[in-house]
Amino acid sequence: MIVRIATFLLSFLLISAHAEAQPRPAGPPSATIRIKQLQVAFIGSGAIGGGTLRFRNNS
């Protein structure tokens, strides 16, 4: 039992050890994304929305 717990904890630590943020690129962003979404859930669920991708001043 102790060996299983130790193995689980060790494997969890080894897998999560490589998570790191990427450095921010220099200069202004080349594109922007705007997302609008509405999500409703009670017994069922549904979602509506849309978005816009702007790249080099074109939508």
N, C-alpha and C positions, 0 to 999 in steps of 0.2 A: 504494500500500500504506500509506504513512504517512498519507495523507488518510483512508483507511478507518478506521484505528486511532484517529486524532484525532476523527473524527466519532462513532465508537462511544463513546469516553471522554466526549466532550462531551455526548452524548445521555444517557448513564448518569448523569452528574453533574446534569444538568437535571431528570431524572425523579426522582432520589432526593433532591433538595434540598428537596422539600415535605413530607417525612416528619417529623412531630413528634408528641409525646404530647399528649393532651387534658388540660386541667386537671382536677383531682379535684373533684367536686361537693361543696358544703358540706352538712353535716348527715350523719345516719346513712344507710346504704344502705336503699333501699326494698325490695330483694329480695336473696335469696341463692340460689346454685345449688350443689348438691353432686353430683358425678359420680363414679361408681365404674365402672371399666372394666378388663377383663382382655383382653389381646391376645396371641395365640400365632401364631408363624410358623416354619415349617421348610421344607417343600416347598410346602405350601399355607398358608393363613392363615385366621384366624378371630378374632372378637371378640365378647365378651358384656359386658353391663353394664347400668346403669340410672342414674337420677338423680332428684333431687327439686328442685323449684322452690318456694321459700317466698316469698310476696308478701303483705305486710300480715298476717303471722301465720297464713296459710292455705297448706296444701300442695296 
